């Protein structure tokens, strides 16, 4: 990410970065945990210790179910994707369109499955996304059951 100083002394994001990362982070802290997991697992693998640590801190003793289901969701994404899914580094304060779509899928998997299905089909370039949608629904329910519903 390129940051350029402007005349007012406030740093702004360069236009090339703004085009690649057009979406602001969601205000929901639970969505931040999900986004962190997506970014770290996408970059460092499903068994990333930083994700496990974040889930222990965020969910306490009940961290296993959301963590394992998030791992399954990410594995399903990787297995069913026919095109690359752009993710930003963990330190970025903005999101790629793909990350925004994934958070929207997680937030709407239970309440609006048709919208989530269409988003997944577009994101993955695959029309058969029922397994991924089921995984997204399980992640969404695990977060909600732990008192951390995802709102994107």
RAHU-V40326 format. One record per residue. N is the residue number from 1. SS is DSSP state (@ for helix, = for strand, . for the rest). PHI is phi in whole degrees, -180 to 180 (* if undefined). OMEGA is omega in whole degrees, -180 to 180 (* if undefined). Layout:
BEGIN
N_SS_PHI_OMEGA / N_SS_PHI_OMEGA
END
This chain:
BEGIN
1_._*_-179 / 2_._-106_177 / 3_=_-114_-179 / 4_=_-119_178 / 5_=_-75_175 / 6_._-109_-174 / 7_._-69_-179 / 8_._-82_179 / 9_._88_179 / 10_._-96_180 / 11_=_-76_178 / 12_=_-126_180 / 13_=_-82_179 / 14_._-62_-179 / 15_@_-57_180 / 16_@_-66_178 / 17_@_-72_180 / 18_@_-63_178 / 19_@_-71_-179 / 20_@_-79_-178 / 21_._-125_-172 / 22_._-78_-174 / 23_=_-107_175 / 24_=_-75_176 / 25_._-65_178 / 26_._-70_179 / 27_._-73_-177 / 28_._-73_179 / 29_@_-66_179 / 30_@_-68_175 / 31_@_-66_177 / 32_@_-64_179 / 33_@_-64_179 / 34_@_-64_179 / 35_@_-64_177 / 36_@_-59_180 / 37_@_-64_179 / 38_@_-61_-178 / 39_@_-66_-177 / 40_@_-69_180 / 41_@_-68_178 / 42_@_-67_-177 / 43_@_-93_-171 / 44_@_-117_178 / 45_._106_-175 / 46_._-69_-176 / 47_._-97_-178 / 48_._-64_-177 / 49_@_-70_179 / 50_@_-66_177 / 51_@_-67_179 / 52_@_-60_179 / 53_@_-65_179 / 54_@_-64_180 / 55_@_-72_175 / 56_@_-62_179 / 57_@_-69_-177 / 58_@_-84_-174 / 59_@_-111_-179 / 60_@_70_-176 / 61_@_-64_-178 / 62_@_-92_-175 / 63_@_-76_-170 / 64_@_-64_-177 / 65_@_-61_178 / 66_@_-62_-179 / 67_@_-66_-179 / 68_@_-65_180 / 69_@_-69_175 / 70_@_-67_176 / 71_@_-62_178 / 72_@_-63_179 / 73_@_-59_180 / 74_@_-66_177 / 75_@_-65_177 / 76_@_-64_177 / 77_@_-59_-178 / 78_@_-63_-178 / 79_@_-71_-174 / 80_@_-99_-179 / 81_._-73_175 / 82_._-106_179 / 83_._-145_-179 / 84_._-64_175 / 85_._-112_-176 / 86_._-77_174 / 87_._-125_180 / 88_._-93_174 / 89_._-64_-176 / 90_._-60_-176 / 91_._-81_-177 / 92_._-69_178 / 93_._-92_178 / 94_=_-137_-177 / 95_=_-123_172 / 96_._-78_176 / 97_@_-59_179 / 98_@_-66_178 / 99_@_-65_178 / 100_@_-62_179 / 101_@_-63_180 / 102_@_-64_178 / 103_@_-66_177 / 104_@_-65_177 / 105_@_-61_-179 / 106_@_-65_-179 / 107_@_-78_-176 / 108_@_-114_-177 / 109_._-59_-180 / 110_._-85_-171 / 111_._-89_-179 / 112_._-139_-175 / 113_@_-64_179 / 114_@_-67_177 / 115_@_-65_179 / 116_@_-62_180 / 117_@_-63_179 / 118_@_-65_178 / 119_@_-62_179 / 120_@_-64_179 / 121_@_-61_178 / 122_@_-67_-177 / 123_@_-66_-175 / 124_@_-88_-176 / 125_._68_-175 / 126_._-142_-178 / 127_._-84_-179 / 128_._-101_-174 / 129_._-119_-176 / 130_@_-62_178 / 131_@_-66_178 / 132_@_-68_179 / 133_@_-64_177 / 134_@_-63_177 / 135_@_-65_178 / 136_@_-63_178 / 137_@_-64_179 / 138_@_-65_177 / 139_@_-63_-180 / 140_@_-59_179 / 141_@_-68_179 / 142_@_-64_178 / 143_@_-64_-179 / 144_@_-65_179 / 145_@_-64_178 / 146_._-87_180 / 147_._82_-179 / 148_._-130_-180 / 149_._-63_-179 / 150_._-89_176 / 151_._-123_-179 / 152_._-109_*
END
